[in-house]
Amino acid sequence: MPNFYNRIQGRSLERLAALSDGIFAVAMTLLVLDLHIPSAAQVHSEGQLLAALGAQGPQWIAYGMSFLTLGIFWAGQQTQLSHIGEGARDLTWIHLGFLFSITLLPFSTRLLAEFIVYRLALGAYWLNILAPGAMLYWSWAYASHANLIKSDTPPEIRGSICHRILIAQSLYAAGAALCFINTWVSIAAIVLVQLNYAIAPRLWRRRRS
């Protein structure tokens, strides 16, 4: 009986996608709730307001990075689910692990915003990028091994998904390593990687056409 239940558990990809959408929406909302306006008691002129807004720069940078991160991982997960024909118990738990790492992003974002010049804060943030990337890689590798991928999925797509994750995570790791030079340089490199995966490929296609 337990083995039979394991075979029928977690088969609905639609329910998994719905849960994922909800968690991503909550995570994105929590990011913006951490943005605070300057205290009115400390602002008495245009110049003081401008200075107070400038002091909040790290919060906005961390928010922008994390919104891009969530968008990239949401798109990556949805791409995988759209090419998987049916769910499975183990695949569901892999994606639950992926979603667990997503729920931690508001925390690592806040940590980075408060301690943006510290390598430890940046390292924790990078780990929060590495973990969901590793779970998505595991998800696709498991789906391939368990023959869960739709039969009409072209071979180039089957191979390109894992390849894309490996390249992206390698670039993120290289960007994070730059924190030993300067954390701001590292952040700039990570943002460039994010923009590449969010925007640049579309621009390149337009240029080629």
Backbone as ProteinMPNN parsed JSONL, in Angstrom:
{"seq_chain_A": "MPNFYNRIQGRSLERLAALSDGIFAVAMTLLVLDLHIPSAAQVHSEGQLLAALGAQGPQWIAYGMSFLTLGIFWAGQQTQLSHIGEGARDLTWIHLGFLFSITLLPFSTRLLAEFIVYRLALGAYWLNILAPGAMLYWSWAYASHANLIKSDTPPEIRGSICHRILIAQSLYAAGAALCFINTWVSIAAIVLVQLNYAIAPRLWRRRRS", "coords_chain_A": {"N_chain_A": [[0.811, -1.221, 0.0], [1.895, 1.402, 0.869], [3.83, 1.751, -1.182], [2.19, 1.868, -3.423], [0.774, 4.211, -2.861], [2.839, 6.085, -2.985], [3.304, 6.035, -5.691], [1.092, 7.337, -6.739], [1.095, 9.801, -5.608], [1.535, 13.349, -5.808], [1.084, 13.878, -8.572], [-0.098, 15.898, -10.003], [0.731, 18.446, -12.019], [-0.432, 20.884, -12.434], [-1.401, 21.728, -9.95], [0.995, 22.004, -8.629], [2.196, 24.05, -10.106], [0.39, 26.094, -9.521], [0.759, 26.409, -6.756], [3.421, 27.252, -6.82], [3.198, 29.701, -8.208], [1.789, 31.188, -6.29], [3.622, 31.28, -4.142], [5.801, 32.611, -5.285], [4.552, 35.056, -5.802], [4.004, 35.96, -3.19], [6.628, 36.143, -2.187], [7.688, 38.161, -3.847], [6.057, 40.254, -3.037], [6.794, 40.516, -0.345], [9.346, 41.486, -0.679], [8.99, 44.154, -1.565], [7.714, 45.2, 0.628], [9.727, 45.571, 2.408], [10.846, 47.933, 1.715], [11.179, 51.181, 2.813], [9.913, 54.437, 3.448], [11.691, 57.532, 4.049], [12.012, 58.76, 7.439], [9.695, 61.122, 8.571], [10.249, 62.767, 10.689], [12.937, 63.248, 10.552], [13.395, 64.659, 8.285], [13.484, 67.812, 6.917], [13.766, 69.45, 4.802], [14.177, 69.897, 1.226], [16.734, 69.106, 0.481], [17.512, 67.424, 2.607], [15.644, 65.388, 2.291], [16.397, 64.374, -0.191], [18.964, 63.451, 0.465], [18.273, 61.511, 2.345], [16.84, 59.706, 0.76], [18.9, 58.94, -0.939], [20.494, 57.579, 0.865], [19.097, 55.279, 1.124], [19.748, 53.787, -1.022], [21.125, 51.189, -1.105], [18.999, 49.49, -0.312], [17.182, 49.678, -2.446], [18.751, 48.733, -4.529], [19.223, 46.064, -3.722], [16.574, 45.201, -3.731], [15.893, 45.452, -6.475], [17.704, 43.582, -7.6], [16.775, 41.201, -6.417], [14.135, 41.037, -7.318], [14.583, 40.629, -10.031], [15.917, 38.181, -9.798], [13.887, 36.5, -8.765], [12.062, 36.663, -10.883], [13.533, 35.457, -12.973], [13.929, 32.841, -11.989], [11.279, 32.03, -11.649], [10.39, 32.019, -14.318], [12.14, 30.073, -15.301], [11.357, 27.76, -13.879], [8.694, 27.503, -14.758], [9.123, 27.033, -17.452], [10.313, 24.498, -17.37], [8.172, 22.968, -16.229], [6.281, 23.179, -18.241], [7.269, 21.495, -20.154], [7.224, 19.024, -19.08], [5.556, 15.996, -18.925], [4.022, 14.589, -16.992], [3.541, 14.506, -13.435], [5.392, 13.43, -10.486], [6.007, 11.788, -7.375], [8.634, 12.161, -6.236], [9.603, 14.186, -7.895], [7.851, 16.254, -7.249], [8.618, 16.792, -4.598], [11.194, 17.649, -5.003], [10.686, 20.067, -6.284], [9.353, 21.33, -4.222], [11.472, 21.681, -2.482], [12.892, 23.482, -4.045], [11.08, 25.646, -3.937], [11.22, 26.185, -1.218], [13.781, 27.3, -1.009], [13.276, 29.593, -2.439], [11.538, 30.974, -0.757], [13.291, 31.926, 1.115], [14.543, 34.069, 0.019], [13.61, 36.803, 0.479], [14.676, 37.182, 3.064], [17.514, 36.935, 2.702], [17.807, 39.028, 0.974], [17.157, 41.268, 2.534], [19.21, 41.057, 4.387], [21.435, 41.552, 2.749], [20.824, 44.17, 1.944], [21.076, 45.583, 4.315], [23.707, 45.129, 5.051], [25.513, 45.7, 2.913], [28.149, 46.115, 2.198], [29.576, 44.055, 3.199], [31.246, 41.0, 2.805], [30.258, 38.574, 3.74], [27.474, 38.894, 3.84], [26.937, 39.195, 1.126], [27.831, 36.729, 0.242], [25.951, 35.022, 1.447], [23.702, 35.823, 0.062], [24.407, 35.04, -2.527], [24.45, 32.256, -2.162], [21.751, 31.893, -1.907], [20.995, 32.196, -4.468], [22.317, 30.14, -5.703], [21.183, 27.8, -4.544], [18.336, 27.492, -5.428], [18.921, 27.279, -8.161], [20.398, 24.907, -8.26], [18.417, 23.118, -7.452], [16.593, 23.312, -9.561], [18.16, 22.278, -11.619], [18.472, 19.65, -10.69], [15.809, 18.901, -10.769], [15.215, 18.828, -13.577], [17.074, 16.953, -14.435], [16.206, 14.704, -13.022], [13.605, 14.411, -14.093], [14.268, 13.822, -16.723], [15.65, 11.397, -16.426], [13.63, 9.814, -15.356], [11.873, 9.601, -17.419], [9.818, 11.525, -17.726], [9.498, 13.692, -19.291], [7.805, 15.38, -21.922], [7.094, 13.617, -24.908], [7.258, 14.925, -27.333], [9.102, 16.874, -27.02], [11.756, 18.692, -28.313], [15.115, 17.451, -28.954], [17.133, 19.399, -28.65], [16.089, 21.144, -26.802], [15.865, 19.553, -24.545], [18.557, 19.205, -23.828], [19.458, 21.819, -23.594], [18.328, 23.084, -21.382], [19.492, 22.173, -18.908], [22.092, 22.881, -19.569], [21.902, 25.66, -19.766], [21.34, 26.331, -17.1], [23.726, 25.531, -15.825], [25.619, 27.241, -17.026], [24.626, 29.75, -16.261], [24.78, 29.583, -13.434], [27.511, 29.313, -13.127], [28.389, 31.809, -14.009], [27.173, 33.433, -12.085], [28.562, 32.551, -9.828], [31.156, 33.359, -10.467], [30.725, 36.105, -10.489], [30.039, 36.502, -7.784], [32.45, 35.828, -6.592], [33.98, 38.028, -7.074], [33.614, 39.657, -4.932], [35.744, 39.581, -3.262], [37.385, 41.429, -4.257], [35.826, 43.809, -4.355], [32.699, 44.51, -2.934], [30.772, 45.986, -4.284], [31.591, 45.821, -6.922], [31.171, 43.123, -7.298], [28.373, 42.96, -6.991], [27.558, 44.505, -9.191], [28.44, 42.839, -11.266], [26.812, 40.562, -10.875], [24.284, 41.658, -11.338], [24.557, 42.31, -14.048], [24.708, 39.751, -15.148], [22.13, 38.876, -14.529], [20.572, 40.69, -16.03], [21.389, 39.921, -18.54], [20.18, 37.384, -18.819], [17.553, 38.092, -18.539], [16.941, 40.119, -20.386], [18.869, 40.625, -22.503], [19.147, 38.355, -24.412], [16.776, 38.588, -25.936], [17.149, 41.046, -27.161], [19.367, 40.444, -28.71], [18.252, 38.637, -30.541], [16.587, 40.279, -31.976], [18.43, 41.908, -33.251], [19.713, 40.098, -34.926], [17.652, 39.478, -36.603]], "CA_chain_A": [[0.0, 0.0, 0.0], [2.718, 2.621, 0.819], [4.446, 1.9, -2.497], [1.145, 2.309, -4.343], [0.485, 5.622, -2.584], [3.959, 6.871, -3.502], [3.195, 6.125, -7.149], [0.005, 8.233, -7.135], [1.252, 11.1, -4.944], [2.231, 14.431, -6.496], [1.009, 13.728, -10.025], [-0.71, 17.066, -10.646], [1.619, 19.567, -12.291], [-1.213, 22.119, -12.345], [-1.406, 22.142, -8.547], [2.36, 22.429, -8.312], [2.374, 25.358, -10.729], [-0.421, 27.059, -8.779], [1.478, 26.668, -5.507], [4.617, 28.028, -7.155], [2.783, 31.065, -8.513], [1.45, 31.848, -5.032], [4.825, 31.52, -3.35], [6.555, 33.673, -5.946], [3.828, 36.317, -5.594], [4.234, 36.377, -1.809], [8.031, 36.536, -2.054], [7.843, 39.463, -4.481], [5.388, 41.239, -2.188], [7.616, 40.738, 0.848], [10.494, 42.321, -1.065], [8.624, 45.569, -1.615], [7.325, 45.63, 1.969], [10.944, 45.944, 3.128], [11.235, 49.279, 1.312], [10.551, 52.131, 3.722], [10.169, 55.837, 3.15], [12.44, 58.195, 5.135], [11.228, 59.239, 8.567], [9.332, 62.542, 8.453], [10.848, 63.525, 11.795], [14.336, 63.536, 10.235], [13.461, 65.388, 7.018], [12.919, 69.147, 7.067], [14.055, 70.237, 3.608], [14.356, 69.112, 0.009], [18.066, 68.512, 0.515], [17.515, 66.307, 3.552], [14.882, 64.285, 1.69], [17.239, 63.784, -1.221], [20.021, 62.706, 1.142], [17.666, 60.326, 2.955], [16.56, 58.758, -0.315], [20.187, 58.405, -1.383], [20.968, 56.617, 1.864], [18.351, 54.037, 0.943], [20.183, 53.165, -2.26], [21.332, 49.735, -0.992], [17.723, 48.779, -0.263], [16.624, 49.619, -3.789], [19.603, 47.846, -5.334], [18.921, 44.693, -3.322], [15.219, 44.907, -4.202], [15.937, 45.224, -7.917], [18.381, 42.308, -7.846], [15.954, 40.062, -6.008], [12.991, 40.931, -8.213], [15.098, 39.964, -11.226], [16.198, 36.789, -9.435], [12.615, 35.779, -8.69], [11.51, 36.565, -12.228], [14.309, 34.485, -13.743], [13.661, 31.484, -11.498], [9.892, 31.692, -11.96], [10.347, 31.668, -15.734], [12.846, 28.809, -15.476], [10.527, 26.661, -13.401], [7.539, 27.349, -15.639], [9.614, 26.401, -18.678], [10.441, 23.069, -17.106], [6.87, 22.339, -16.032], [5.556, 23.129, -19.509], [7.81, 20.419, -20.978], [7.102, 17.762, -18.352], [4.246, 15.452, -19.245], [3.292, 14.201, -15.8], [4.292, 14.667, -12.205], [5.787, 12.254, -9.719], [6.217, 12.132, -5.96], [9.973, 12.704, -6.009], [9.708, 15.454, -8.607], [7.126, 17.25, -6.453], [9.418, 17.177, -3.435], [12.322, 18.451, -5.502], [10.186, 21.426, -6.505], [9.088, 21.922, -2.909], [12.781, 22.16, -2.036], [13.141, 24.697, -4.824], [10.247, 26.717, -3.391], [11.773, 26.522, 0.095], [14.892, 28.23, -1.218], [12.695, 30.85, -2.908], [10.975, 31.689, 0.394], [14.385, 32.519, 1.892], [15.135, 35.21, -0.684], [13.401, 38.077, 1.179], [15.616, 37.301, 4.187], [18.869, 37.214, 2.216], [17.759, 40.364, 0.38], [17.226, 42.224, 3.632], [20.566, 40.973, 4.938], [22.329, 42.245, 1.821], [20.512, 45.593, 1.967], [21.568, 46.175, 5.558], [25.163, 44.95, 5.188], [25.875, 45.526, 1.508], [29.604, 46.19, 2.019], [30.19, 42.895, 3.846], [31.321, 39.829, 1.936], [29.421, 37.501, 4.273], [26.1, 39.137, 3.4], [26.883, 38.905, -0.306], [27.953, 35.284, 0.1], [24.657, 34.422, 1.788], [22.793, 36.118, -1.05], [24.779, 34.173, -3.647], [23.972, 30.907, -1.856], [20.321, 31.878, -2.153], [20.847, 32.047, -5.918], [22.835, 28.81, -6.036], [20.289, 26.722, -4.095], [17.248, 27.202, -6.379], [19.49, 26.827, -9.426], [20.741, 23.491, -8.105], [17.176, 22.342, -7.401], [16.039, 23.229, -10.914], [19.002, 21.331, -12.363], [18.097, 18.328, -10.197], [14.468, 18.615, -11.274], [15.244, 18.441, -14.987], [17.829, 15.706, -14.54], [15.331, 13.625, -12.557], [12.533, 14.226, -15.068], [14.854, 13.149, -17.89], [15.963, 10.012, -16.061], [12.387, 9.091, -15.087], [11.057, 9.641, -18.638], [8.636, 12.329, -17.468], [9.45, 14.791, -20.246], [6.913, 15.119, -23.046], [7.782, 12.941, -26.015], [7.45, 15.812, -28.467], [10.097, 17.899, -26.678], [12.935, 18.528, -29.185], [16.357, 17.105, -28.247], [17.921, 20.577, -28.306], [15.526, 21.711, -25.578], [16.225, 18.651, -23.445], [19.926, 19.457, -23.389], [19.762, 23.231, -23.362], [17.852, 23.554, -20.078], [20.565, 21.954, -17.928], [23.258, 23.66, -19.993], [21.639, 27.053, -19.409], [21.482, 26.459, -15.649], [25.15, 25.44, -15.486], [26.29, 28.47, -17.46], [24.162, 30.848, -15.414], [25.325, 29.453, -12.085], [28.949, 29.58, -13.211], [28.538, 33.259, -14.091], [26.837, 33.973, -10.769], [29.664, 32.235, -8.921], [32.263, 34.252, -10.823], [30.363, 37.432, -10.0], [30.134, 36.514, -6.324], [33.87, 35.767, -6.209], [34.537, 39.371, -7.182], [33.467, 40.368, -3.665], [37.059, 39.667, -2.618], [37.944, 42.698, -4.733], [34.934, 44.834, -3.827], [31.333, 43.995, -2.99], [30.019, 46.716, -5.298], [31.962, 45.222, -8.204], [30.486, 41.835, -7.342], [26.948, 43.214, -7.222], [27.41, 44.943, -10.581], [28.601, 41.669, -12.13], [25.625, 39.722, -10.734], [23.185, 42.346, -12.033], [24.777, 42.155, -15.484], [24.306, 38.381, -15.49], [20.672, 38.836, -14.488], [20.048, 41.414, -17.182], [21.655, 39.102, -19.715], [19.183, 36.323, -18.941], [16.204, 38.649, -18.565], [16.702, 41.074, -21.468], [19.81, 40.622, -23.616], [18.877, 37.41, -25.513], [15.716, 39.12, -26.792], [17.753, 42.101, -27.976], [20.226, 39.81, -29.702], [17.414, 38.048, -31.583], [16.108, 41.376, -32.814], [19.532, 42.368, -34.08], [19.965, 39.098, -35.943], [16.573, 39.51, -37.568]], "C_chain_A": [[0.848, 1.276, 0.0], [3.355, 2.842, -0.546], [3.425, 2.374, -3.528], [0.846, 3.786, -4.135], [1.599, 6.517, -3.121], [3.874, 7.043, -5.013], [2.129, 7.123, -7.583], [0.145, 9.627, -6.521], [1.959, 12.1, -5.854], [2.184, 14.359, -8.003], [0.536, 14.996, -10.734], [0.305, 18.199, -10.799], [0.876, 20.896, -12.179], [-1.234, 22.634, -10.91], [-0.032, 22.636, -8.127], [2.628, 23.811, -8.887], [1.599, 26.433, -9.979], [0.247, 27.419, -7.454], [2.7, 27.54, -5.757], [4.268, 29.482, -7.437], [2.475, 31.839, -7.234], [2.674, 32.199, -4.21], [5.674, 32.618, -3.975], [5.875, 35.029, -5.739], [4.048, 36.846, -4.182], [5.663, 36.866, -1.623], [8.274, 37.91, -2.674], [7.198, 40.571, -3.654], [6.205, 41.542, -0.945], [8.825, 41.608, 0.531], [10.132, 43.796, -0.994], [8.194, 46.082, -0.238], [8.533, 46.022, 2.812], [11.467, 47.315, 2.719], [10.465, 50.287, 2.168], [10.887, 53.555, 3.304], [10.948, 56.461, 4.307], [11.504, 58.698, 6.232], [10.962, 60.739, 8.437], [9.972, 63.38, 9.537], [12.283, 63.933, 11.49], [14.492, 64.335, 8.953], [12.746, 66.731, 7.166], [13.222, 70.031, 5.865], [14.194, 69.301, 2.419], [15.702, 68.398, 0.016], [18.143, 67.321, 1.454], [16.732, 65.112, 3.005], [15.702, 63.585, 0.621], [18.346, 62.939, -0.603], [19.48, 61.418, 1.765], [17.335, 59.271, 1.912], [17.839, 58.129, -0.849], [20.731, 57.366, -0.427], [20.259, 55.276, 1.757], [18.72, 53.318, -0.351], [20.414, 51.666, -2.153], [20.035, 48.933, -0.952], [17.122, 48.626, -1.661], [17.44, 48.71, -4.709], [19.293, 46.388, -5.022], [17.53, 44.284, -3.797], [15.21, 44.605, -5.702], [16.593, 43.904, -8.274], [17.455, 41.134, -7.555], [14.705, 39.919, -6.862], [13.41, 40.26, -9.521], [15.344, 38.477, -10.956], [14.917, 35.971, -9.419], [11.994, 35.621, -10.075], [12.209, 35.51, -13.063], [13.99, 33.063, -13.294], [12.209, 31.073, -11.738], [9.77, 31.253, -13.422], [11.024, 30.324, -15.988], [12.018, 27.622, -15.022], [9.331, 26.426, -14.316], [7.935, 26.713, -16.972], [9.746, 24.9, -18.499], [9.077, 22.397, -17.018], [6.087, 22.228, -17.333], [6.059, 22.022, -20.417], [7.802, 19.067, -20.263], [5.681, 17.248, -18.516], [3.412, 15.095, -18.039], [4.188, 14.352, -14.586], [4.648, 13.343, -11.571], [6.089, 12.714, -8.296], [7.572, 12.785, -5.746], [10.162, 14.05, -6.703], [9.001, 16.562, -7.828], [7.961, 17.721, -5.275], [10.676, 17.938, -3.839], [11.868, 19.896, -5.706], [9.782, 22.095, -5.194], [10.395, 22.414, -2.278], [13.183, 23.428, -2.756], [12.356, 25.869, -4.249], [10.701, 27.121, -1.991], [12.907, 27.529, -0.049], [14.389, 29.59, -1.703], [12.147, 31.652, -1.728], [12.049, 32.357, 1.241], [14.924, 33.792, 1.256], [14.821, 36.557, -0.027], [14.346, 38.276, 2.36], [17.014, 37.663, 3.704], [18.937, 38.586, 1.549], [17.888, 41.427, 1.455], [18.619, 42.236, 4.246], [21.55, 41.731, 4.055], [22.092, 43.751, 1.854], [21.09, 46.276, 3.195], [23.092, 46.127, 5.663], [25.799, 44.771, 3.807], [27.381, 45.573, 1.282], [30.321, 44.985, 2.619], [30.128, 41.673, 2.924], [30.413, 38.701, 2.42], [27.969, 37.659, 3.828], [25.948, 38.816, 1.919], [26.999, 37.403, -0.555], [26.655, 34.562, 0.415], [23.653, 34.645, 0.667], [23.112, 35.222, -2.246], [24.318, 32.734, -3.406], [22.476, 30.784, -2.104], [19.997, 31.928, -3.642], [21.276, 30.64, -6.346], [21.82, 27.711, -5.714], [19.123, 26.478, -5.052], [17.749, 26.769, -7.748], [19.825, 25.348, -9.391], [19.486, 22.619, -8.086], [16.53, 22.231, -8.776], [16.847, 22.272, -11.784], [18.627, 19.9, -11.986], [16.729, 17.933, -10.745], [14.504, 18.118, -12.718], [16.003, 17.136, -15.194], [16.969, 14.518, -14.096], [14.229, 13.343, -13.572], [13.044, 13.511, -16.314], [15.093, 11.684, -17.604], [14.694, 9.179, -15.884], [11.433, 9.093, -16.277], [9.731, 10.389, -18.426], [8.474, 13.474, -18.469], [8.566, 14.404, -21.419], [7.683, 14.576, -24.241], [8.051, 13.858, -27.197], [8.438, 16.95, -28.169], [11.34, 17.692, -27.538], [14.197, 18.225, -28.382], [17.162, 18.33, -27.832], [17.394, 21.257, -27.044], [15.9, 20.856, -24.383], [17.633, 18.949, -22.915], [20.186, 20.894, -22.984], [19.334, 23.709, -21.987], [18.921, 23.366, -19.014], [21.8, 22.777, -18.278], [23.091, 25.118, -19.594], [21.826, 27.274, -17.913], [22.948, 26.439, -15.247], [25.901, 26.709, -15.861], [25.912, 29.622, -16.544], [24.773, 30.78, -14.019], [26.835, 29.68, -12.064], [29.206, 31.085, -13.26], [28.208, 33.92, -12.758], [27.977, 33.737, -9.78], [30.864, 33.128, -9.191], [31.983, 35.666, -10.334], [30.481, 37.531, -8.497], [31.588, 36.516, -5.861], [34.536, 37.137, -6.282], [34.383, 40.171, -5.892], [34.79, 40.463, -2.924], [37.844, 40.868, -3.139], [37.152, 43.849, -4.138], [33.504, 44.333, -3.967], [30.496, 44.714, -4.046], [30.334, 46.201, -6.704], [31.236, 43.89, -8.377], [28.999, 42.005, -7.642], [26.704, 43.633, -8.662], [27.506, 43.759, -11.536], [27.366, 40.771, -12.071], [24.434, 40.345, -11.462], [23.333, 42.209, -13.544], [24.392, 40.754, -15.951], [22.783, 38.278, -15.527], [20.048, 39.529, -15.702], [20.271, 40.637, -18.471], [20.575, 38.05, -19.912], [17.763, 36.866, -19.0], [15.915, 39.447, -19.828], [17.552, 40.809, -22.696], [19.501, 39.608, -24.71], [17.804, 37.909, -26.464], [16.275, 40.201, -27.712], [18.634, 41.515, -29.061], [19.404, 39.223, -30.845], [16.916, 39.133, -32.536], [17.208, 41.851, -33.748], [19.81, 41.393, -35.205], [18.877, 39.105, -37.016], [16.601, 40.776, -38.41]], "O_chain_A": [[0.566, 2.174, -0.793], [3.422, 3.974, -1.026], [3.744, 3.182, -4.4], [0.681, 4.533, -5.099], [1.327, 7.592, -3.654], [4.311, 8.057, -5.558], [2.23, 7.701, -8.665], [-0.605, 10.536, -6.877], [2.878, 11.734, -6.587], [3.15, 14.741, -8.664], [0.747, 15.148, -11.938], [0.689, 18.832, -9.816], [1.481, 21.92, -11.865], [-1.102, 23.836, -10.677], [0.081, 23.586, -7.353], [3.227, 24.654, -8.219], [2.084, 27.552, -9.815], [0.297, 28.589, -7.074], [2.979, 28.461, -4.99], [4.952, 30.392, -6.967], [2.85, 33.005, -7.103], [2.757, 33.289, -3.644], [6.209, 33.467, -3.263], [6.55, 36.035, -5.524], [4.255, 38.045, -3.993], [5.891, 37.887, -0.974], [8.985, 38.734, -2.098], [7.718, 41.683, -3.576], [6.302, 42.698, -0.532], [9.277, 42.38, 1.377], [10.878, 44.597, -0.43], [8.302, 47.278, 0.033], [8.391, 46.723, 3.813], [12.427, 47.812, 3.309], [9.236, 50.241, 2.232], [12.0, 53.842, 2.864], [10.874, 55.969, 5.433], [10.345, 59.021, 5.972], [11.883, 61.526, 8.22], [10.216, 64.571, 9.341], [12.799, 64.868, 12.103], [15.615, 64.66, 8.568], [11.561, 66.785, 7.497], [12.963, 71.234, 5.902], [14.312, 68.085, 2.571], [15.806, 67.24, -0.387], [18.773, 66.314, 1.129], [17.111, 63.962, 3.228], [15.706, 62.358, 0.533], [18.637, 61.843, -1.082], [20.13, 60.373, 1.724], [17.527, 58.078, 2.148], [17.87, 56.941, -1.171], [21.354, 56.39, -0.845], [20.759, 54.26, 2.24], [18.068, 52.345, -0.729], [19.952, 50.92, -3.017], [19.969, 47.828, -1.49], [16.613, 47.561, -2.01], [16.888, 48.011, -5.559], [19.121, 45.573, -5.929], [17.33, 43.146, -4.22], [14.6, 43.632, -6.145], [16.109, 43.182, -9.145], [17.36, 40.192, -8.342], [14.254, 38.801, -7.111], [12.682, 39.424, -10.056], [15.019, 37.624, -11.782], [14.861, 34.881, -9.988], [11.46, 34.561, -10.4], [11.558, 34.752, -13.782], [13.801, 32.177, -14.128], [11.933, 29.903, -12.001], [9.13, 30.247, -13.726], [10.545, 29.527, -16.795], [11.977, 26.594, -15.697], [8.992, 25.281, -14.616], [7.167, 25.945, -17.551], [9.342, 24.123, -19.365], [8.848, 21.372, -17.658], [5.313, 21.288, -17.513], [5.364, 21.635, -21.357], [8.318, 18.081, -20.789], [4.718, 17.976, -18.277], [2.195, 15.281, -18.061], [5.415, 14.33, -14.684], [4.261, 12.278, -12.051], [6.388, 13.884, -8.056], [7.654, 13.852, -5.138], [10.807, 14.947, -6.16], [9.5, 17.686, -7.757], [8.008, 18.916, -4.984], [11.161, 18.782, -3.086], [12.58, 20.834, -5.346], [9.866, 23.318, -5.08], [10.413, 23.45, -1.613], [13.749, 24.341, -2.155], [12.899, 26.962, -4.089], [10.578, 28.287, -1.618], [12.982, 28.499, 0.706], [14.999, 30.619, -1.414], [12.276, 32.875, -1.699], [11.744, 33.267, 2.011], [15.686, 34.521, 1.891], [15.712, 37.405, 0.022], [14.772, 39.398, 2.635], [17.635, 38.587, 4.23], [19.984, 39.232, 1.551], [18.649, 42.382, 1.3], [19.146, 43.295, 4.584], [22.4, 42.467, 4.556], [23.045, 44.529, 1.8], [21.541, 47.419, 3.122], [23.698, 46.992, 6.297], [26.53, 43.809, 3.57], [27.847, 45.102, 0.244], [31.547, 44.903, 2.553], [29.086, 41.364, 2.345], [29.86, 37.957, 1.61], [27.312, 36.678, 3.479], [24.946, 38.233, 1.505], [26.348, 36.865, -1.45], [26.293, 33.601, -0.265], [22.851, 33.764, 0.357], [22.206, 34.707, -2.902], [23.85, 32.068, -4.329], [21.983, 29.715, -2.464], [18.847, 31.725, -4.033], [20.675, 30.035, -7.234], [21.618, 26.798, -6.514], [18.929, 25.335, -5.465], [17.089, 25.985, -8.43], [19.577, 24.619, -10.352], [19.483, 21.516, -8.634], [15.981, 21.186, -9.125], [16.28, 21.54, -12.595], [18.482, 19.041, -12.855], [16.511, 16.786, -11.134], [13.891, 17.1, -13.042], [15.622, 16.312, -16.025], [17.0, 13.456, -14.717], [13.945, 12.186, -13.881], [12.337, 12.688, -16.895], [14.783, 10.823, -18.428], [14.67, 7.994, -16.215], [10.298, 8.633, -16.155], [8.675, 9.951, -18.881], [7.441, 14.143, -18.493], [8.569, 13.255, -21.861], [8.789, 15.027, -24.541], [8.966, 13.607, -27.981], [8.589, 17.874, -28.968], [11.929, 16.611, -27.499], [14.337, 18.691, -27.251], [17.806, 18.319, -26.783], [18.158, 21.874, -26.303], [16.218, 21.384, -23.318], [17.864, 18.944, -21.706], [21.033, 21.162, -22.132], [19.921, 24.656, -21.465], [19.229, 24.308, -18.284], [22.473, 23.305, -17.393], [24.044, 25.745, -19.131], [22.4, 28.281, -17.499], [23.372, 27.243, -14.416], [26.73, 27.193, -15.09], [26.774, 30.381, -16.102], [25.23, 31.79, -13.484], [27.372, 30.188, -11.079], [30.138, 31.577, -12.625], [28.886, 34.862, -12.346], [28.315, 34.619, -8.99], [31.515, 33.602, -8.26], [32.876, 36.346, -9.83], [30.971, 38.535, -7.979], [31.918, 37.137, -4.851], [35.546, 37.373, -5.619], [34.959, 41.252, -5.767], [34.954, 41.32, -2.055], [38.841, 41.275, -2.542], [37.709, 44.745, -3.505], [33.136, 43.79, -5.009], [29.602, 44.11, -4.639], [29.458, 46.151, -7.567], [30.75, 43.571, -9.462], [28.438, 41.273, -8.457], [25.752, 43.171, -9.291], [26.749, 43.677, -12.504], [26.918, 40.271, -13.103], [23.668, 39.644, -12.123], [22.342, 42.014, -14.247], [23.817, 40.591, -17.027], [22.215, 37.673, -16.436], [19.116, 39.011, -16.316], [19.447, 40.685, -19.385], [20.103, 37.839, -21.029], [16.858, 36.173, -19.464], [14.779, 39.461, -20.302], [17.034, 40.77, -23.812], [19.585, 39.975, -25.882], [17.897, 37.685, -27.671], [15.924, 40.269, -28.89], [18.659, 42.007, -30.188], [19.817, 39.302, -32.002], [16.836, 38.925, -33.746], [16.946, 42.164, -34.909], [20.113, 41.809, -36.323], [19.131, 38.785, -38.178], [15.75, 40.958, -39.28]]}, "name": "protein", "num_of_chains": 1, "seq": "MPNFYNRIQGRSLERLAALSDGIFAVAMTLLVLDLHIPSAAQVHSEGQLLAALGAQGPQWIAYGMSFLTLGIFWAGQQTQLSHIGEGARDLTWIHLGFLFSITLLPFSTRLLAEFIVYRLALGAYWLNILAPGAMLYWSWAYASHANLIKSDTPPEIRGSICHRILIAQSLYAAGAALCFINTWVSIAAIVLVQLNYAIAPRLWRRRRS"}
